[in-house]
Amino acid sequence: MAVSRVRGEFQSFSAIIHINEEPKLSRLEAMVEMGSLHTNDAVRDNYLKKELLEVDVFPAARFSSSFPLSSIQPQPDHHLLQGELTIKDVTRPCVLEVVSQQAFGSSKKDLTTARFRAMTKIKRSEFGLNFEPAIELGGIVVSDAVEVTMEVAIFKHIGDAWQGDI
C-alpha cells in the first residue's frame, strides 16, 4: 500500500483586514476562488474542481472572523482566530492558528509591514466534500483530513490604508 501527500494551492484569492486600534475589534474577511486550485496534475485538478468542489455551482470559499474578534493568545506571537468557514453551501465554525512571523517599522505606531502564517485542519466530509472510492486492495484513496496553511503579508499604505498578499 502506498501513501502520499498531495499538496495544492489556490492561485486566486482576496482578503480584507479591518484593523482597529483596539485589536479585538479588528476583523478578517477572506475569499478563495475554488476554480483556481492547482495541484500540478491537470487531470486531478479538473476532477477535483468539477466533481468534488463543484466550482460551477460554488465558485468561492469564504472565511469571516468573529465580531468582535475572539483571539486567544496561547503563547507570544501565536493567536487563535475564531470565525466561520464556508465551503460549498456549508458554513462551520473554524479556528485559525495565527503565528506572527515578521513586523517592520520603528514602533508599533509606525508599523509598515507584517507577515503571518495561519493554519487550520478541516474534515472534508463536514463541508459536503465526499469522495470515498476504495482502492483494489482495500483502504481509502483520499483522507478526510485536510490541512490548510496561508502565508499572509500586509503592507501599510499612505493614509493608513493597508493592503495585503496571501
N, C-alpha and C positions, 0 to 999 in steps of 0.2 A: 504494500500500500504506500503510495506516495503522498506527501503532504507538502504543500507550498503556500506561500503567502502572495496574494495579488495586491499590488499597490496601484492606486489610481489617483487621478486628480481631476478636479473640476476647473476648467480654464476660464470660465466666465462667472463673475460674482460681483456683488457690491455690498457695502455696509455703510451705515450711518451711525456715528457715535455722538450722542448728545452729552457733552461734557459740562457738568455743573460744578461750580465752586465747591459745593457740598457733594463729595463723591457718591454718596448714597442716593442722590437724586439724578445721577447720570444714568444713561440707558443706551442699549445697543440694539440695532435692528440690522439683520443681515439677510441677504438673498443669494441663492446659488441657482444658476441655470442648469437644470439637470441634464439637458442635452449636450452640455459641454464636457461630459465625462470622457476621460481619456485614460486607458489602461495599457496602452502600447500594443493592443491586439484589436484590429478593426472589427473582426467577426464577433469577438466577445463584447466589444463596446456597443455594436449595433444591437445585439441580443439584449444586453442589459438595459439600454435606452428604450427599446421598443417593448419588450416583454416584462421586464421587472419594474422599471421606473415609470413606464407608460408616459413618456415625455410629451406626447401629443395631447394628452388629457391633463397631465400635471407637470407643467413646464418648469416650475420652480419649487425649491425647498426654502423655508424661512425659519430664522431664529429671532426671537424677541425676548430681551431680558425682562425680568420682573420690574414693576414700577411701584414704589421706589425700589431701587436696586438692592437686592439681597446679596450681600457679599460677606462671606466668612473668610477670615484670613488664617488658615491652618499653620502657616509659617511665613517669615518675611519673604516678600516678593511673590507669594502664592495667594491666589484668591479663588474662591468657589463662586462662580457667577450663575445664578439660578434664572431660568427662563422657560420658554416653550419652544419646541422644535416641531415644525410642520413639514411632513413629507407625504406626498400624495394628498389625500384628504384627511389625514390623521394628525392631530396635534397632541403632543405628550409633554409632560414636564421633562426638562433636561438641565443638567448641571455641567457647566464647563469649568475645568480646572485651568486657571489662567496663571501663567508664570511670566513675570516681568523679566525681560532679558536685557534691555538697554534703555537708557534715557539720556538725552543730551540737553544741555542748557546750563547757564551759570547758576541758576537757582530753580526751585520748583515753579516760581512765578514766570521765569524765562524759559521754561521747557520748550524745546523746539521739535524734538523727535522722540518717539517712544516705540519700542518693539516688544511684542508679546508672543507667546505661544499658548494656544488654547487647545485643550484636549477633552474628549469625552468618548464613551463607549455606548453604542446603542444596540438593540436587538432588531434585526430586520423585520422579524415577524410582528413586532409591536406596531409597525408602520405599514402593514399590509404588503410587505416586500417578501412574498412567499416563493421559495424556489427550493424544492426538495428532491431532485432526481437522485436515485441511488445508483452507485456505480456497480458494475457487474459482480465484483467480489464482496459487496457489502459496504456500507458506510455512506456518508453524505458528501456530496461534491462541494457544497458551499456552506460555510459556517453561518450560524445565526448572529454571531457577534461581529460587529463592525467597529473598528477604531477610527475615530475622526480626529485629525490634527490640523490646526490652522496656524499659519505664521502670519502675524499682523504687524504692520508698521503704520504709524500715524505721524503726520507732519503738520506743524503749525504754520499757518499762512498769515499774510498781512491782515490786520483787523481781527486777530484772534480766532479766525476760522481754521478748522482742521480738515485735512483730507487724509485718506489712507490707502493702503495697499494690503491685500490679503494674499 
